[in-house]
Amino acid sequence: MAMKRGQAASEYIILLAIALVVMMLVTTFVYIWPSYTYSVKKQRADDYWANARPFAVKSNMIVPNQLVLEIENTEPVTLTITALSVDGTALNFYSHPVPFTWAVTDMCGSGDCALPMRPGAKQIISTYNFTDTPINPCILQPSISNFETGYVYEIDFAVTYYATDPGSLETQSGKLKMIGSCTAR
């Protein structure tokens, strides 16, 4: 009789250990899976935009009040950017030299722009008044003080440009959204 009671106790402990291991695996999977899927999705989007034509977006980030992009002309001709838009709304933006400094080389407002880029040239673009229109996806409430560091954003991005004739505008938009995480600088 003592043997059966000891056997039952050890079977119970083994079943309890198995249940704990299964619970730990499920908990780990639930916590790791979202960050893994974000990483895979971001990597796909980053690869897509880094190899896009005619303008490749080498990096993107949103900081309070600004979207900052590094854009490269991947075509063998000079292209002139006339507008940048996020989710269908034209942005006000500055262009900066590469490597980055806060020195502004050009300022463009709401589609009224002519920013020429030579073949292979890189340009850093930063927006201003990115709290107005479109609404900054990192600001979850209508106040810049509600900037959510770490929040994951997905935005539709488009570049309007021309090669030689300002009257024949073309627009590059992506098949994939631009993805990133809100950063506090």
C-alpha positions, 0 to 999 in steps of 0.5 A: 500500500505504501508503494502505491501511495508513493507511486501516485505522488511521483506520478502527480509530481511528474504530471505537474512538471509537464504542465508547468513546462507546457505553460512556460512554453506557451507563455514564452511563445505569447510574449516572443511571437509579436516582437518576432512578427514585427521584426520580420515585417519591418525587415521585409519593409526595410528591404523593399524601401532600401531597393525601391526605384527611383527613390530608395529610402535607406532609413526612416524614423519618427521622433516627436514632431518629425519624420526623418528619412534618408532618400537616395536617387537610384536612377542614372538621371537627375530627378526633382522631388516636388512633394512627399506625402504620408497617408495621402497628405503632402508634407512640409519638409527640410532637406539636410546634407549627408552626413546629417547636420541640422543645416537646412539646404532646402525647405519645401511646403505642401507640394510646392517644391523643387528639390533636384537630386543627382544620380546616386545622391543621398538626401536627409529629409525631416518634416516640420509641423508633423503634429498637424496634418497628417496626424503623427502616428506616434502621437496617440492623443492630440497633443505633442506631450502624448508622444508614444516612444516604442509605438510601432507605426505603419505609414503609406509613403509617396514621392512626387517627382519629375525627370526633365519636364516639370509638367509631367509629374510621376509618383512613386508609392510603395507596395509595402508600408514604411514601418518603424518604431517611434523614437525619442531621439 
